[in-house]
Amino acid sequence: MANNNSPKIPLEYTPISMWGYFGYSILFSIPFIGWIFLVIFALTASNINLRNFARSQFCVFIIWAIFIMIALFSGLIASMFEAIKL
């Protein structure tokens, strides 16, 4: 017999399953297309859990982009100094 006394969770607060998180992680890691979905879900997802997960993935994406830019810029600066020594 089912327990009908449990409260109903509103649709916007329904949890995402483990496979849902796994699938969204794969989707968001696809270059360009996944990043577009990432921005769309971060801004317009009706499910609060999905929207927050997309926002956290977007923050990770920004942190990686900053690290890559620092690595590229430091390599550029190092090569410029190497060219000056000639």
C-alpha positions as CSV (number, residue, x, y, z in Angstrom):
1,M,0.0,0.0,0.0
2,A,1.4,3.4,-1.0
3,N,1.9,6.1,1.5
4,N,-0.3,9.0,0.4
5,N,0.7,11.2,3.3
6,S,4.0,12.3,1.7
7,P,4.1,15.9,0.5
8,K,4.1,16.6,-3.2
9,I,7.2,18.3,-4.5
10,P,6.5,21.1,-6.9
11,L,7.8,20.5,-10.4
12,E,10.4,23.2,-10.3
13,Y,12.0,21.5,-7.2
14,T,12.0,17.9,-8.4
15,P,15.5,16.3,-7.9
16,I,17.7,15.3,-10.8
17,S,18.7,11.7,-10.9
18,M,22.3,10.5,-10.9
19,W,22.0,9.6,-14.6
20,G,20.5,13.0,-15.2
21,Y,23.6,14.7,-13.7
22,F,25.8,12.3,-15.7
23,G,24.0,13.1,-19.0
24,Y,24.0,16.8,-18.4
25,S,27.8,16.7,-17.6
26,I,28.4,15.0,-20.9
27,L,26.2,17.4,-22.8
28,F,27.8,20.4,-21.2
29,S,31.3,19.1,-22.1
30,I,30.6,19.1,-25.9
31,P,32.4,22.1,-27.4
32,F,30.3,25.0,-28.6
33,I,26.9,23.1,-28.8
34,G,27.2,22.0,-25.2
35,W,28.3,25.4,-24.1
36,I,25.2,26.9,-25.8
37,F,23.0,24.5,-23.9
38,L,24.9,25.3,-20.7
39,V,24.1,29.0,-21.0
40,I,20.5,28.3,-22.0
41,F,20.0,26.0,-19.0
42,A,21.8,28.4,-16.6
43,L,19.5,31.2,-17.6
44,T,16.1,29.7,-18.4
45,A,15.7,26.2,-16.9
46,S,12.4,25.8,-15.0
47,N,13.9,23.2,-12.6
48,I,15.9,25.0,-9.9
49,N,18.3,22.0,-9.5
50,L,19.1,21.9,-13.2
51,R,19.6,25.7,-13.3
52,N,21.9,25.6,-10.3
53,F,23.9,22.7,-11.8
54,A,24.2,24.5,-15.1
55,R,25.4,27.6,-13.2
56,S,28.0,25.6,-11.3
57,Q,29.3,24.1,-14.6
58,F,29.4,27.5,-16.1
59,C,31.6,28.7,-13.2
60,V,33.9,25.8,-13.8
61,F,34.0,26.6,-17.5
62,I,35.0,30.3,-16.7
63,I,37.7,29.1,-14.2
64,W,39.2,26.8,-16.9
65,A,39.0,29.6,-19.5
66,I,40.9,31.9,-17.1
67,F,43.6,29.3,-16.4
68,I,44.0,28.7,-20.2
69,M,44.3,32.4,-20.9
70,I,46.9,32.8,-18.1
71,A,48.9,29.8,-19.6
72,L,48.7,31.2,-23.1
73,F,49.5,34.7,-22.0
74,S,52.5,33.6,-19.9
75,G,53.7,31.5,-22.9
76,L,53.4,34.6,-25.1
77,I,55.3,36.7,-22.6
78,A,58.0,34.1,-22.3
79,S,58.4,33.8,-26.0
80,M,58.6,37.6,-26.3
81,F,61.4,37.7,-23.7
82,E,63.2,34.9,-25.6
83,A,63.0,36.9,-28.8
84,I,64.5,40.0,-27.0
85,K,67.5,38.0,-25.9
86,L,68.5,37.3,-29.5
